[in-house]
Amino acid sequence: MKYVGNKVSYIRHPFAKNGFFSFGLGIVSLAFAAGTLILSVRRGGQGGMVTGALGFSSIVFGLMGLWYSFLAFREQEKNYIFAKIGLGLQIVVLICWIMVIIVGVR
């Protein structure tokens, strides 16, 4: 906690270091997922190796981002806004990939 005069300031906490990694990995994961979808649509569902590699990379970056989010939340007395945004991005991307995989298996 930082003290301002005789009051406690809860706003002036530094950002969690791992929150930046979580946010960056969330953006990269979302970009790879969008690239996969764009390539798949442009090629009529016949994306090939590049589409598979982008999709797999999107899942891996999403899982790594989840890990960094949990590490960021373990840091004491920090501002977690980037970790929260990154966690939200990764959850959305991974849920979408799980749905795509389930539909693809059926």
C-alpha positions as CSV (number, residue, x, y, z in Angstrom):
1,M,0.0,0.0,0.0
2,K,1.2,3.5,-0.7
3,Y,0.4,6.2,1.7
4,V,-0.7,9.7,0.6
5,G,-0.5,11.9,3.7
6,N,-2.3,9.9,6.3
7,K,-4.6,8.1,3.8
8,V,-4.0,4.9,1.9
9,S,-4.0,5.1,-1.9
10,Y,-5.2,1.9,-3.7
11,I,-4.9,3.5,-7.1
12,R,-1.1,4.0,-7.2
13,H,-0.1,0.4,-7.3
14,P,2.5,-0.5,-10.0
15,F,1.4,-2.8,-12.7
16,A,2.1,-6.5,-12.4
17,K,5.1,-7.4,-14.5
18,N,3.6,-10.7,-15.7
19,G,0.4,-8.9,-16.6
20,F,2.2,-7.3,-19.5
21,F,3.2,-10.7,-20.8
22,S,-0.3,-12.0,-20.3
23,F,-1.8,-9.1,-22.3
24,G,0.8,-9.4,-25.1
25,L,0.3,-13.1,-25.4
26,G,-3.5,-12.6,-25.5
27,I,-3.1,-10.1,-28.4
28,V,-0.8,-12.5,-30.3
29,S,-3.2,-15.5,-29.7
30,L,-6.1,-13.5,-30.9
31,A,-4.2,-12.3,-34.0
32,F,-3.1,-15.9,-34.9
33,A,-6.7,-17.1,-34.4
34,A,-8.0,-14.3,-36.7
35,G,-5.3,-15.2,-39.3
36,T,-6.3,-18.8,-39.2
37,L,-9.9,-18.0,-39.8
38,I,-9.1,-15.5,-42.6
39,L,-6.8,-18.1,-44.4
40,S,-9.4,-20.8,-44.0
41,V,-12.2,-18.7,-45.4
42,R,-10.1,-17.4,-48.3
43,R,-9.0,-20.9,-49.3
44,G,-12.5,-22.4,-49.0
45,G,-11.7,-24.6,-46.0
46,Q,-8.5,-26.0,-47.5
47,G,-6.0,-24.1,-45.4
48,G,-3.2,-26.5,-45.3
49,M,-0.1,-26.5,-43.1
50,V,0.0,-22.7,-42.6
51,T,-3.5,-22.6,-41.2
52,G,-2.9,-25.6,-38.9
53,A,0.4,-24.0,-37.7
54,L,-1.3,-20.7,-36.9
55,G,-4.2,-22.4,-35.1
56,F,-1.8,-24.5,-33.0
57,S,0.3,-21.5,-32.2
58,S,-2.8,-19.6,-31.2
59,I,-3.7,-22.3,-28.7
60,V,-0.1,-22.5,-27.4
61,F,0.1,-18.7,-26.9
62,G,-3.3,-18.7,-25.2
63,L,-2.2,-21.4,-22.7
64,M,1.1,-19.6,-22.1
65,G,-0.9,-16.4,-21.5
66,L,-3.1,-18.2,-19.0
67,W,0.0,-19.2,-17.1
68,Y,1.3,-15.6,-17.0
69,S,-2.1,-14.4,-15.9
70,F,-2.0,-16.7,-12.9
71,L,1.6,-15.6,-12.1
72,A,0.5,-12.0,-12.3
73,F,-2.3,-12.5,-9.8
74,R,0.2,-14.0,-7.4
75,E,2.1,-10.8,-7.2
76,Q,1.2,-8.8,-4.1
77,E,-0.2,-5.3,-4.1
78,K,-0.1,-4.7,-7.8
79,N,-2.5,-3.3,-10.4
80,Y,-3.9,-6.3,-12.3
81,I,-5.7,-4.6,-15.2
82,F,-3.5,-6.0,-17.9
83,A,-3.6,-9.5,-16.4
84,K,-7.4,-9.3,-16.3
85,I,-7.7,-8.1,-19.9
86,G,-5.2,-10.8,-21.0
87,L,-7.0,-13.5,-19.1
88,G,-10.3,-12.5,-20.7
89,L,-8.8,-12.6,-24.2
90,Q,-7.2,-16.0,-23.7
91,I,-10.4,-17.5,-22.2
92,V,-12.4,-16.3,-25.2
93,V,-9.9,-17.5,-27.7
94,L,-9.5,-20.9,-26.1
95,I,-13.2,-21.4,-25.7
96,C,-13.6,-20.7,-29.4
97,W,-10.9,-23.2,-30.3
98,I,-12.5,-25.8,-28.1
99,M,-15.8,-25.3,-29.9
100,V,-14.1,-25.5,-33.3
101,I,-12.3,-28.7,-32.4
102,I,-15.6,-30.3,-31.0
103,V,-17.4,-29.3,-34.2
104,G,-14.5,-30.6,-36.3
105,V,-14.5,-34.0,-34.6
106,R,-18.2,-34.5,-35.1
